[in-house]
């Protein structure tokens, strides 16, 4: 059993790496394109499952795309 735990030591880093890669893609395309940008599909996939929960949060209307698409889902994924 000790060997199995050594193989999975990197598992908690997966959501952090996904959020960092999503941030890089977000800034590479200069924001979120509303589904029409070059990396929008990749951003959505990297933000799963946390991006599905953002719709149900009581957030203000003037919040930036970075917070909605990258930051909040990334925090959800790290906590999960």
N, C-alpha and C positions, 0 to 999 in steps of 0.2 A: 504493500500500500504506500510505502514511502516514495517509491519511484513514480507512482501516478501523481502524487502531489507536486513532485519536482517538475513534471511535464506540464503542469497547468499553472505555473507561477506567473506566466505572462497574461493569463486570461483577464485579470482586472484592468490591464492596460488597453484592451481592445476598444472600449468606448472613448477613452481619452485620445487614442490615435485616430479613431474615426472622426472625432470632433476637430482635431487639428487638421486633418486632410480636408474635411468639409470647409473649414475656415479658409484654407489656402485656395480651394476652388472658388469659394465665394468671392474672395478678393481678386482672384485672377480674372473673373468675368465681370468685375466691377459691380457686384450686387446680385440680387435675385431677379431673374427675368420673368417671373410669373409663369413658369412652365415652358417658356420659349427660349430660354438661354441655353448656351452650349452645355453647361454643367448642371442644369437644374435637376435632371433625373438622378444624377450621381449624388447631388446634395440631399435629395429626398431619401435615397437608399441609405446613405451614410447616417442619416438622422433617425432612421427607424429604430425602435418603435416609438421613441419620444415625440416625434413630429405628429403622430396621430393624437396625442393628448393635448397639444397646444390649442386645438379648436375649442376645447371645453373650458379653457382658463378664462377667468374674467380679467382680461388685460385691457389697458387703455388703447384707444384707436390710433394714437400718434406714436406708437412704438416702432422702432426701426426693424427692417427686414433681418438684419444680422441677429438681433435678439430673438425674433420669432422663428427663424429657420435654423440657426446654428446654436445659439447660447442656451435657450430654454430646453430644446430637445436634447442637447448634449448633457445638461445637468440631470435631466430625467434618466438618460441612459446610464450615466455614471452612478446614480443612486440605485437604479435597478440592478 
